[in-house]
Amino acid sequence: MDVATGNEMKQRPYVVLHVEDDGDLAASLAALLRVEGFVPLTAADGPGALARVAHAAAPPDLLVMDLDLHSDMDGTDVAEELCHAIGHVVPTIFLSGELANAGLPWLPGAPLLFIAKPADPEVLLKAIESFAVLGRFLTSHAQH
C-alpha cells in the first residue's frame, strides 16, 4: 500500500450505512456515529439502502443491518443486494432481538458480526470502529 492511500484511509471519515426500520433507533445511532466522527447514512428498508449507496459520494465502509425489517427483504437480503451493488463484500454487523432465528447471508468472504438488541452502546461502537477500519482496508484492496 502506498503512503497516499494509507493517509486517505486515516483522514476521510468512515461511512456507516445503517438499515433500520425503527426511526427512533436509527436516529439515535446516527447521532452517536456523528459525535464519534463517522458519516452515518440511514435507510428504513432495502430499496432505500440501495438508493443511498447509489447516490453516496463514497461507498460505505461498514453495513449495520437490522435483521427483521418488516418488509419484503430482511436484513440478510439487503446486505447481499448492497454488496452486489457496491461490487465487493462489506463488513456487516447484524442487530436483532431474536438472534436464535437469524439466517446467515450469502456473503462469502465478508466479515460478519451478530449482536443482540438491545445492544450495549460501548460494545456496538467498538465493533463499528473495528469493522469500519477493516471495511476501508477491504475497499482499497478491491479497487486494485
C-alpha positions in Angstrom: 0.0 0.0 0.0 1.3 3.4 -0.9 1.6 6.3 1.6 -1.2 8.4 0.0 -3.7 5.5 0.3 -2.7 4.9 3.9 -3.1 8.6 4.7 -6.5 8.8 2.9 -7.7 5.8 4.9 -6.9 7.7 8.1 -8.2 11.1 7.1 -11.5 10.5 5.3 -14.3 9.8 7.9 -15.6 6.3 7.9 -19.0 5.9 6.2 -21.5 3.6 8.0 -24.8 2.6 6.3 -27.4 1.7 8.9 -30.6 0.0 7.7 -33.2 0.1 10.4 -37.0 0.3 10.3 -37.3 1.8 13.8 -36.9 5.5 13.1 -36.0 6.4 16.8 -33.3 3.7 16.9 -31.9 4.8 13.5 -31.8 8.5 14.7 -30.1 7.6 18.0 -27.4 5.6 16.3 -26.9 8.3 13.6 -26.4 10.9 16.3 -23.9 8.7 18.2 -22.0 8.0 15.0 -21.8 11.7 14.1 -20.5 12.6 17.6 -17.8 9.9 17.2 -16.7 11.2 13.8 -18.4 8.8 11.4 -20.5 9.7 8.4 -23.8 7.9 9.0 -26.2 7.0 6.2 -29.6 5.7 7.2 -32.3 3.8 5.4 -35.5 2.1 6.6 -35.5 -0.7 4.0 -33.8 -2.4 1.2 -34.8 0.0 -1.6 -33.9 3.0 0.5 -30.5 1.5 1.3 -29.8 0.7 -2.4 -30.7 4.3 -3.3 -28.4 5.7 -0.5 -25.5 3.7 -1.9 -26.2 4.7 -5.5 -26.2 8.4 -4.6 -23.4 8.3 -1.9 -20.1 10.1 -2.6 -18.2 7.1 -1.3 -19.2 3.5 -0.7 -19.9 2.6 2.9 -17.1 1.1 4.9 -19.5 -0.8 7.0 -23.1 -2.0 7.0 -25.1 -2.1 10.2 -28.3 -4.1 9.5 -31.5 -4.8 11.4 -32.3 -8.4 10.6 -36.1 -8.0 10.8 -37.0 -5.1 8.6 -40.7 -5.9 8.4 -40.7 -5.8 4.6 -40.2 -8.0 1.6 -36.5 -8.0 2.2 -34.9 -8.9 5.6 -31.5 -7.7 6.7 -29.6 -10.6 5.1 -31.3 -10.0 1.7 -30.5 -6.3 1.9 -26.8 -6.9 2.8 -26.5 -9.3 -0.1 -28.0 -6.8 -2.5 -25.9 -4.0 -1.2 -22.6 -5.9 -1.6 -23.6 -6.8 -5.1 -24.4 -3.2 -5.9 -21.1 -2.0 -4.4 -19.1 -4.6 -6.2 -17.4 -6.3 -3.3 -18.1 -7.6 0.2 -18.5 -5.1 3.0 -18.1 -5.9 6.7 -21.6 -6.2 8.2 -22.9 -6.0 11.7 -26.4 -7.5 12.1 -28.6 -6.4 15.0 -31.6 -8.4 16.2 -33.8 -9.0 19.2 -34.1 -12.7 18.1 -30.7 -13.9 17.1 -31.7 -17.6 17.6 -33.8 -17.3 14.4 -31.2 -15.4 12.4 -30.2 -16.8 9.0 -26.8 -16.3 7.5 -26.5 -14.1 4.4 -24.7 -15.5 1.4 -21.7 -13.1 1.5 -18.6 -15.3 1.0 -15.5 -13.6 2.5 -17.5 -10.8 4.3 -16.7 -10.3 7.9 -20.0 -10.7 9.8 -20.9 -10.0 13.4 -24.3 -10.6 15.1 -25.2 -8.5 18.1 -28.4 -8.9 20.2 -30.7 -6.0 20.7 -30.7 -4.0 22.8 -27.1 -3.6 22.1 -24.7 -2.1 24.7 -23.7 1.2 23.1 -20.0 0.8 24.1 -19.8 -2.7 22.6 -21.6 -1.6 19.4 -19.4 1.4 19.0 -16.2 -0.7 19.4 -17.5 -3.2 16.9 -18.3 -0.4 14.4 -14.9 1.2 14.8 -13.1 -2.1 14.2 -15.3 -3.2 11.3 -15.1 0.3 9.6 -11.3 0.1 9.6 -11.4 -3.4 8.1 -14.0 -2.2 5.6 -11.8 0.7 4.4 -8.9 -1.8 4.0 -11.0 -4.3 2.0 -12.4 -1.5 -0.2 -8.9 -0.3 -1.0 -7.8 -3.8 -1.9 -10.9 -4.4 -4.0 -10.0 -1.4 -6.2 -6.6 -2.7 -7.0 
